[in-house]
Amino acid sequence: MAGLECHIGRMTDQIASGIVVVRVFMTDHLVGGQPAVQLWAAAVPRDEAVAAVKRAIPTHWTAELTDRRLTQDHVRRLNMKLGSVFELSLAE
C-alpha cells in the first residue's frame, strides 16, 4: 500500500489488530464553504487516537473520533504497526 504513514511515540514492530478511525477537518481547504475531510487510521488505543493523529497533521486542522469500523481484511491490508497513524484516502 502506498500512502502516508506516521509513527507516533513508542511504535513497535508488532502489527496492529485493532484500528481506530479518526475524521480530520482541513480548515484551510474549504469545499462548499465547509472544511474538507480526511479519514485517518490510528493503531493506538481509542482514547489516544485523536492526539496521535493531531501530532501528524497541521496544528490548525481539527480531528475527532468516528464510530467507523474497518473490516479485518482492510486492517490486514493496511499492515499498520502499533503506534502508527495513516491517512486512509491514500490507501489503494
N, CA, C and O atoms as CSV, one atom per row, in Angstrom:
chain,resi,resn,atom,element,x,y,z
A,1,MET,N,N,0.831,-1.179,0.000
A,1,MET,CA,C,0.000,0.000,0.000
A,1,MET,C,C,0.877,1.244,0.000
A,1,MET,O,O,1.818,1.352,0.787
A,2,ALA,N,N,0.571,2.159,-0.865
A,2,ALA,CA,C,1.245,3.443,-0.855
A,2,ALA,C,C,0.452,4.373,0.037
A,2,ALA,O,O,-0.765,4.227,0.151
A,3,GLY,N,N,1.102,5.312,0.663
A,3,GLY,CA,C,0.367,6.264,1.476
A,3,GLY,C,C,1.258,6.907,2.504
A,3,GLY,O,O,2.458,6.642,2.567
A,4,LEU,N,N,0.666,7.741,3.297
A,4,LEU,CA,C,1.380,8.454,4.336
A,4,LEU,C,C,1.156,7.749,5.656
A,4,LEU,O,O,0.043,7.729,6.181
A,5,GLU,N,N,2.210,7.173,6.187
A,5,GLU,CA,C,2.117,6.533,7.496
A,5,GLU,C,C,3.082,7.242,8.419
A,5,GLU,O,O,4.259,7.401,8.094
A,6,CYS,N,N,2.596,7.662,9.552
A,6,CYS,CA,C,3.413,8.348,10.543
A,6,CYS,C,C,3.518,7.473,11.773
A,6,CYS,O,O,2.558,6.806,12.159
A,7,HIS,N,N,4.674,7.479,12.377
A,7,HIS,CA,C,4.890,6.687,13.582
A,7,HIS,C,C,4.909,7.633,14.768
A,7,HIS,O,O,5.703,8.572,14.813
A,8,ILE,N,N,4.039,7.383,15.718
A,8,ILE,CA,C,3.843,8.278,16.845
A,8,ILE,C,C,4.310,7.600,18.127
A,8,ILE,O,O,3.887,6.488,18.446
A,9,GLY,N,N,5.175,8.274,18.848
A,9,GLY,CA,C,5.575,7.775,20.163
A,9,GLY,C,C,6.309,6.450,20.088
A,9,GLY,O,O,7.227,6.281,19.285
A,10,ARG,N,N,5.900,5.517,20.925
A,10,ARG,CA,C,6.586,4.232,21.047
A,10,ARG,C,C,5.999,3.209,20.095
A,10,ARG,O,O,5.208,2.361,20.508
A,11,MET,N,N,6.368,3.275,18.843
A,11,MET,CA,C,5.893,2.301,17.880
A,11,MET,C,C,6.694,1.010,18.056
A,11,MET,O,O,7.880,1.047,18.385
A,12,THR,N,N,6.049,-0.107,17.839
A,12,THR,CA,C,6.734,-1.391,17.919
A,12,THR,C,C,6.677,-2.061,16.558
A,12,THR,O,O,6.033,-1.555,15.639
A,13,ASP,N,N,7.343,-3.188,16.427
A,13,ASP,CA,C,7.284,-3.960,15.188
A,13,ASP,C,C,6.043,-4.832,15.125
A,13,ASP,O,O,5.789,-5.483,14.112
A,14,GLN,N,N,5.274,-4.849,16.197
A,14,GLN,CA,C,4.069,-5.674,16.242
A,14,GLN,C,C,3.003,-5.078,15.331
A,14,GLN,O,O,2.779,-3.867,15.339
A,15,ILE,N,N,2.345,-5.933,14.543
A,15,ILE,CA,C,1.274,-5.491,13.652
A,15,ILE,C,C,0.016,-5.252,14.482
A,15,ILE,O,O,-0.334,-6.056,15.347
A,16,ALA,N,N,-0.658,-4.137,14.206
A,16,ALA,CA,C,-1.876,-3.784,14.943
A,16,ALA,C,C,-3.046,-4.625,14.469
A,16,ALA,O,O,-3.174,-4.903,13.276
A,17,SER,N,N,-3.897,-5.031,15.395
A,17,SER,CA,C,-5.102,-5.774,15.024
A,17,SER,C,C,-6.350,-4.925,15.186
A,17,SER,O,O,-7.362,-5.192,14.538
A,18,GLY,N,N,-6.300,-3.911,16.036
A,18,GLY,CA,C,-7.431,-3.006,16.221
A,18,GLY,C,C,-7.049,-1.621,15.742
A,18,GLY,O,O,-6.046,-1.061,16.184
A,19,ILE,N,N,-7.838,-1.068,14.845
A,19,ILE,CA,C,-7.548,0.239,14.261
A,19,ILE,C,C,-8.717,1.177,14.552
A,19,ILE,O,O,-9.877,0.803,14.374
A,20,VAL,N,N,-8.413,2.383,14.993
A,20,VAL,CA,C,-9.420,3.407,15.263
A,20,VAL,C,C,-9.448,4.362,14.073
A,20,VAL,O,O,-8.396,4.730,13.550
A,21,VAL,N,N,-10.651,4.770,13.638
A,21,VAL,CA,C,-10.778,5.711,12.524
A,21,VAL,C,C,-11.064,7.101,13.086
A,21,VAL,O,O,-11.960,7.285,13.909
A,22,VAL,N,N,-10.279,8.076,12.620
A,22,VAL,CA,C,-10.380,9.464,13.064
A,22,VAL,C,C,-10.714,10.341,11.859
A,22,VAL,O,O,-10.127,10.189,10.788
A,23,ARG,N,N,-11.662,11.257,12.043
A,23,ARG,CA,C,-12.040,12.211,10.995
A,23,ARG,C,C,-11.239,13.493,11.210
A,23,ARG,O,O,-11.195,14.032,12.316
A,24,VAL,N,N,-10.602,13.977,10.128
A,24,VAL,CA,C,-9.800,15.198,10.187
A,24,VAL,C,C,-10.465,16.266,9.327
A,24,VAL,O,O,-10.837,16.012,8.181
A,25,PHE,N,N,-10.609,17.455,9.885
A,25,PHE,CA,C,-11.178,18.593,9.168
A,25,PHE,C,C,-10.039,19.518,8.757
A,25,PHE,O,O,-9.352,20.094,9.601
A,26,MET,N,N,-9.849,19.652,7.445
A,26,MET,CA,C,-8.789,20.503,6.903
A,26,MET,C,C,-9.344,21.922,6.800
A,26,MET,O,O,-9.916,22.293,5.775
A,27,THR,N,N,-9.180,22.703,7.839
A,27,THR,CA,C,-9.834,24.003,7.952
A,27,THR,C,C,-9.353,25.027,6.935
A,27,THR,O,O,-10.001,26.057,6.753
A,28,ASP,N,N,-8.239,24.771,6.272
A,28,ASP,CA,C,-7.771,25.699,5.242
A,28,ASP,C,C,-8.113,25.216,3.831
A,28,ASP,O,O,-7.717,25.854,2.855
A,29,HIS,N,N,-8.829,24.119,3.707
A,29,HIS,CA,C,-9.281,23.584,2.418
A,29,HIS,C,C,-10.805,23.487,2.462
A,29,HIS,O,O,-11.352,22.497,2.947
A,30,LEU,N,N,-11.483,24.504,1.961
A,30,LEU,CA,C,-12.939,24.529,2.030
A,30,LEU,C,C,-13.561,23.949,0.767
A,30,LEU,O,O,-13.079,24.177,-0.343
A,31,VAL,N,N,-14.634,23.199,0.955
A,31,VAL,CA,C,-15.434,22.645,-0.135
A,31,VAL,C,C,-16.870,23.062,0.147
A,31,VAL,O,O,-17.469,22.609,1.122
A,32,GLY,N,N,-17.423,23.921,-0.701
A,32,GLY,CA,C,-18.776,24.413,-0.456
A,32,GLY,C,C,-18.898,25.164,0.856
A,32,GLY,O,O,-19.941,25.107,1.508
A,33,GLY,N,N,-17.846,25.866,1.250
A,33,GLY,CA,C,-17.864,26.628,2.491
A,33,GLY,C,C,-17.577,25.814,3.742
A,33,GLY,O,O,-17.520,26.370,4.839
A,34,GLN,N,N,-17.395,24.507,3.598
A,34,GLN,CA,C,-17.122,23.621,4.736
A,34,GLN,C,C,-15.705,23.058,4.612
A,34,GLN,O,O,-15.205,22.883,3.501
A,35,PRO,N,N,-15.055,22.773,5.744
A,35,PRO,CA,C,-13.717,22.175,5.674
A,35,PRO,C,C,-13.749,20.818,4.967
A,35,PRO,O,O,-14.654,20.013,5.189
A,36,ALA,N,N,-12.754,20.577,4.116
A,36,ALA,CA,C,-12.600,19.257,3.510
A,36,ALA,C,C,-12.280,18.261,4.623
A,36,ALA,O,O,-11.757,18.635,5.673
A,37,VAL,N,N,-12.597,16.998,4.385
A,37,VAL,CA,C,-12.454,15.968,5.419
A,37,VAL,C,C,-11.551,14.843,4.918
A,37,VAL,O,O,-11.624,14.443,3.756
A,38,GLN,N,N,-10.713,14.347,5.797
A,38,GLN,CA,C,-9.907,13.152,5.559
A,38,GLN,C,C,-10.251,12.142,6.647
A,38,GLN,O,O,-10.660,12.511,7.747
A,39,LEU,N,N,-10.081,10.868,6.325
A,39,LEU,CA,C,-10.184,9.815,7.338
A,39,LEU,C,C,-8.795,9.242,7.562
A,39,LEU,O,O,-8.063,8.954,6.615
A,40,TRP,N,N,-8.448,9.085,8.831
A,40,TRP,CA,C,-7.155,8.540,9.217
A,40,TRP,C,C,-7.376,7.294,10.062
A,40,TRP,O,O,-8.343,7.209,10.819
A,41,ALA,N,N,-6.480,6.338,9.928
A,41,ALA,CA,C,-6.464,5.147,10.771
A,41,ALA,C,C,-5.382,5.344,11.827
A,41,ALA,O,O,-4.303,5.858,11.534
A,42,ALA,N,N,-5.678,4.934,13.050
A,42,ALA,CA,C,-4.716,5.056,14.145
A,42,ALA,C,C,-4.593,3.707,14.847
A,42,ALA,O,O,-5.581,3.155,15.331
A,43,ALA,N,N,-3.385,3.190,14.895
A,43,ALA,CA,C,-3.120,1.899,15.541
A,43,ALA,C,C,-2.661,2.142,16.976
A,43,ALA,O,O,-1.563,1.762,17.382
A,44,VAL,N,N,-3.546,2.789,17.721
A,44,VAL,CA,C,-3.298,3.136,19.125
A,44,VAL,C,C,-4.594,2.893,19.890
A,44,VAL,O,O,-5.639,2.701,19.269
A,45,PRO,N,N,-4.555,2.896,21.217
A,45,PRO,CA,C,-5.809,2.782,21.968
A,45,PRO,C,C,-6.773,3.913,21.590
A,45,PRO,O,O,-6.348,5.023,21.269
A,46,ARG,N,N,-8.061,3.618,21.633
A,46,ARG,CA,C,-9.088,4.584,21.216
A,46,ARG,C,C,-8.941,5.934,21.919
A,46,ARG,O,O,-9.120,6.978,21.292
A,47,ASP,N,N,-8.619,5.924,23.206
A,47,ASP,CA,C,-8.519,7.188,23.939
A,47,ASP,C,C,-7.271,7.995,23.584
A,47,ASP,O,O,-7.126,9.127,24.046
A,48,GLU,N,N,-6.371,7.439,22.776
A,48,GLU,CA,C,-5.165,8.144,22.342
A,48,GLU,C,C,-5.198,8.499,20.858
A,48,GLU,O,O,-4.287,9.163,20.364
A,49,ALA,N,N,-6.240,8.065,20.138
A,49,ALA,CA,C,-6.266,8.176,18.678
A,49,ALA,C,C,-6.266,9.616,18.179
A,49,ALA,O,O,-5.492,9.952,17.282
A,50,VAL,N,N,-7.111,10.464,18.736
A,50,VAL,CA,C,-7.173,11.855,18.264
A,50,VAL,C,C,-5.829,12.548,18.484
A,50,VAL,O,O,-5.332,13.228,17.585
A,51,ALA,N,N,-5.244,12.387,19.649
A,51,ALA,CA,C,-3.950,13.021,19.938
A,51,ALA,C,C,-2.866,12.509,18.996
A,51,ALA,O,O,-2.026,13.284,18.540
A,52,ALA,N,N,-2.877,11.212,18.702
A,52,ALA,CA,C,-1.872,10.642,17.801
A,52,ALA,C,C,-2.000,11.228,16.403
A,52,ALA,O,O,-0.997,11.586,15.785
A,53,VAL,N,N,-3.226,11.329,15.902
A,53,VAL,CA,C,-3.432,11.893,14.567
A,53,VAL,C,C,-3.084,13.380,14.564
A,53,VAL,O,O,-2.483,13.867,13.606
A,54,LYS,N,N,-3.450,14.105,15.616
A,54,LYS,CA,C,-3.155,15.541,15.666
A,54,LYS,C,C,-1.655,15.813,15.601
A,54,LYS,O,O,-1.241,16.860,15.104
A,55,ARG,N,N,-0.841,14.891,16.091
A,55,ARG,CA,C,0.612,15.070,16.004
A,55,ARG,C,C,1.111,14.918,14.573
A,55,ARG,O,O,2.234,15.319,14.269
A,56,ALA,N,N,0.290,14.343,13.684
A,56,ALA,CA,C,0.710,14.089,12.304
A,56,ALA,C,C,0.120,15.079,11.295
A,56,ALA,O,O,0.471,15.034,10.116
A,57,ILE,N,N,-0.762,15.964,11.738
A,57,ILE,CA,C,-1.425,16.898,10.829
A,57,ILE,C,C,-1.058,18.332,11.208
A,57,ILE,O,O,-0.549,18.569,12.304
A,58,PRO,N,N,-1.313,19.295,10.306
A,58,PRO,CA,C,-1.052,20.697,10.662
A,58,PRO,C,C,-1.828,21.100,11.922
A,58,PRO,O,O,-2.936,20.618,12.158
A,59,THR,N,N,-1.246,21.967,12.708
A,59,THR,CA,C,-1.830,22.323,14.004
A,59,THR,C,C,-3.180,23.016,13.900
A,59,THR,O,O,-3.962,22.971,14.850
A,60,HIS,N,N,-3.476,23.653,12.778
A,60,HIS,CA,C,-4.759,24.354,12.650
A,60,HIS,C,C,-5.884,23.443,12.152
A,60,HIS,O,O,-7.031,23.885,12.079
A,61,TRP,N,N,-5.592,22.201,11.811
A,61,TRP,CA,C,-6.633,21.242,11.456
A,61,TRP,C,C,-7.200,20.649,12.741
A,61,TRP,O,O,-6.537,20.660,13.778
A,62,THR,N,N,-8.422,20.134,12.675
A,62,THR,CA,C,-9.031,19.513,13.852
A,62,THR,C,C,-9.313,18.039,13.571
A,62,THR,O,O,-9.370,17.617,12.416
A,63,ALA,N,N,-9.486,17.270,14.629
A,63,ALA,CA,C,-9.722,15.829,14.490
A,63,ALA,C,C,-10.732,15.376,15.528
A,63,ALA,O,O,-10.829,15.945,16.615
A,64,GLU,N,N,-11.490,14.330,15.168
A,64,GLU,CA,C,-12.457,13.744,16.100
A,64,GLU,C,C,-12.586,12.255,15.824
A,64,GLU,O,O,-12.370,11.796,14.702
A,65,LEU,N,N,-12.941,11.510,16.859
A,65,LEU,CA,C,-13.176,10.073,16.711
A,65,LEU,C,C,-14.412,9.825,15.863
A,65,LEU,O,O,-15.343,10.631,15.849
A,66,THR,N,N,-14.413,8.710,15.161
A,66,THR,CA,C,-15.616,8.267,14.461
A,66,THR,C,C,-16.031,6.918,15.043
A,66,THR,O,O,-15.289,6.302,15.807
A,67,ASP,N,N,-17.209,6.480,14.673
A,67,ASP,CA,C,-17.676,5.141,15.042
A,67,ASP,C,C,-17.421,4.145,13.920
A,67,ASP,O,O,-17.829,2.987,14.014
A,68,ARG,N,N,-16.754,4.583,12.861
A,68,ARG,CA,C,-16.497,3.708,11.719
A,68,ARG,C,C,-15.603,2.550,12.129
A,68,ARG,O,O,-14.718,2.698,12.972
A,69,ARG,N,N,-15.844,1.422,11.535
A,69,ARG,CA,C,-15.045,0.215,11.787
A,69,ARG,C,C,-14.454,-0.256,10.462
A,69,ARG,O,O,-15.124,-0.230,9.429
A,70,LEU,N,N,-13.219,-0.677,10.499
A,70,LEU,CA,C,-12.592,-1.267,9.320
A,70,LEU,C,C,-12.808,-2.772,9.361
A,70,LEU,O,O,-12.822,-3.378,10.433
A,71,THR,N,N,-12.975,-3.368,8.191
A,71,THR,CA,C,-13.086,-4.822,8.139
A,71,THR,C,C,-11.730,-5.435,8.497
A,71,THR,O,O,-10.697,-4.780,8.362
A,72,GLN,N,N,-11.734,-6.674,8.946
A,72,GLN,CA,C,-10.479,-7.355,9.258
A,72,GLN,C,C,-9.589,-7.450,8.024
A,72,GLN,O,O,-8.365,-7.384,8.136
A,73,ASP,N,N,-10.197,-7.604,6.842
A,73,ASP,CA,C,-9.422,-7.648,5.605
A,73,ASP,C,C,-8.718,-6.309,5.371
A,73,ASP,O,O,-7.542,-6.283,5.007
A,74,HIS,N,N,-9.425,-5.208,5.576
A,74,HIS,CA,C,-8.832,-3.882,5.401
A,74,HIS,C,C,-7.702,-3.665,6.406
A,74,HIS,O,O,-6.641,-3.157,6.044
A,75,VAL,N,N,-7.921,-4.043,7.650
A,75,VAL,CA,C,-6.882,-3.915,8.676
A,75,VAL,C,C,-5.647,-4.714,8.267
A,75,VAL,O,O,-4.521,-4.232,8.390
A,76,ARG,N,N,-5.862,-5.923,7.786
A,76,ARG,CA,C,-4.740,-6.770,7.368
A,76,ARG,C,C,-3.979,-6.141,6.197
A,76,ARG,O,O,-2.749,-6.151,6.179
A,77,ARG,N,N,-4.712,-5.592,5.217
A,77,ARG,CA,C,-4.063,-4.981,4.053
A,77,ARG,C,C,-3.292,-3.711,4.420
A,77,ARG,O,O,-2.267,-3.416,3.804
A,78,LEU,N,N,-3.766,-2.961,5.410
A,78,LEU,CA,C,-3.034,-1.765,5.837
A,78,LEU,C,C,-1.700,-2.130,6.480
A,78,LEU,O,O,-0.726,-1.386,6.363
A,79,ASN,N,N,-1.657,-3.286,7.164
A,79,ASN,CA,C,-0.416,-3.788,7.754
A,79,ASN,C,C,0.262,-2.733,8.640
A,79,ASN,O,O,1.476,-2.542,8.572
A,80,MET,N,N,-0.528,-2.060,9.462
A,80,MET,CA,C,-0.005,-0.983,10.301
A,80,MET,C,C,0.693,-1.525,11.541
A,80,MET,O,O,0.254,-2.507,12.141
A,81,LYS,N,N,1.762,-0.882,11.905
A,81,LYS,CA,C,2.470,-1.205,13.138
A,81,LYS,C,C,1.781,-0.497,14.302
A,81,LYS,O,O,1.215,0.583,14.129
A,82,LEU,N,N,1.830,-1.102,15.479
A,82,LEU,CA,C,1.294,-0.452,16.676
A,82,LEU,C,C,1.957,0.913,16.850
A,82,LEU,O,O,3.175,1.041,16.723
A,83,GLY,N,N,1.150,1.923,17.141
A,83,GLY,CA,C,1.671,3.266,17.361
A,83,GLY,C,C,1.696,4.143,16.130
A,83,GLY,O,O,2.092,5.305,16.214
A,84,SER,N,N,1.277,3.611,14.972
A,84,SER,CA,C,1.323,4.410,13.750
A,84,SER,C,C,-0.050,4.967,13.395
A,84,SER,O,O,-1.078,4.468,13.852
A,85,VAL,N,N,-0.047,6.020,12.564
A,85,VAL,CA,C,-1.272,6.586,12.007
A,85,VAL,C,C,-1.100,6.651,10.498
A,85,VAL,O,O,0.021,6.736,9.996
A,86,PHE,N,N,-2.224,6.611,9.772
A,86,PHE,CA,C,-2.169,6.505,8.315
A,86,PHE,C,C,-3.379,7.207,7.724
A,86,PHE,O,O,-4.503,6.988,8.174
A,87,GLU,N,N,-3.161,8.055,6.714
A,87,GLU,CA,C,-4.270,8.711,6.036
A,87,GLU,C,C,-4.931,7.700,5.104
A,87,GLU,O,O,-4.307,7.236,4.150
A,88,LEU,N,N,-6.177,7.359,5.371
A,88,LEU,CA,C,-6.861,6.311,4.612
A,88,LEU,C,C,-7.120,6.696,3.169
A,88,LEU,O,O,-7.171,5.817,2.308
A,89,SER,N,N,-7.284,7.972,2.872
A,89,SER,CA,C,-7.561,8.366,1.493
A,89,SER,C,C,-6.383,8.080,0.574
A,89,SER,O,O,-6.540,8.103,-0.646
A,90,LEU,N,N,-5.213,7.811,1.131
A,90,LEU,CA,C,-4.047,7.477,0.326
A,90,LEU,C,C,-3.928,5.980,0.076
A,90,LEU,O,O,-3.093,5.546,-0.717
A,91,ALA,N,N,-4.757,5.191,0.749
A,91,ALA,CA,C,-4.711,3.733,0.589
A,91,ALA,C,C,-5.290,3.353,-0.766
A,91,ALA,O,O,-6.212,3.999,-1.265
A,92,GLU,N,N,-4.747,2.315,-1.343
A,92,GLU,CA,C,-5.241,1.831,-2.637
A,92,GLU,C,C,-6.499,1.032,-2.456
A,92,GLU,O,O,-7.064,0.542,-3.433
